[in-house]
């Protein structure tokens, strides 16, 4: 059976952030930690070796594959900072239009630094993602 690599663990979020070499990226990680914590009301938890997640939900696909994932999160990667929001919410694109300098993939939104984005839009994206996932995954249970 498929084993999910990105699981919540008890590793220290602060120790992880302290190991970031780039001073600006470390500062941005602490700022994101504050923003995500304050906006979601959830404690930060490490998911896998490098994702800082907030809250969690249990998903189950039609294929039978299921697991747990953070409602929202971020990862200060070497090249860019990855922001994890819900996929499938049509309202996400409208918010991203006013978000600032970013690129986006299916599940991630990538930024270079916090100075490039609108923090109020980030908070809206976080809240929208949490609400969307909680609505979808509580209605299906």
Secondary structure, 3 states (H helix, E strand, C coil): CCCCCCCEECCCHHHHHHCCCCHHHHHHHHHHHHHHHHHHCCCEEEECCCEEEECCEEEECCCCCEEEECCEEEEECCCCEEEECCCCCCHHHHHHCCCECCEECCCEEEECCHHHECHHHHHHHHHHHHHHHHHHHHHCC
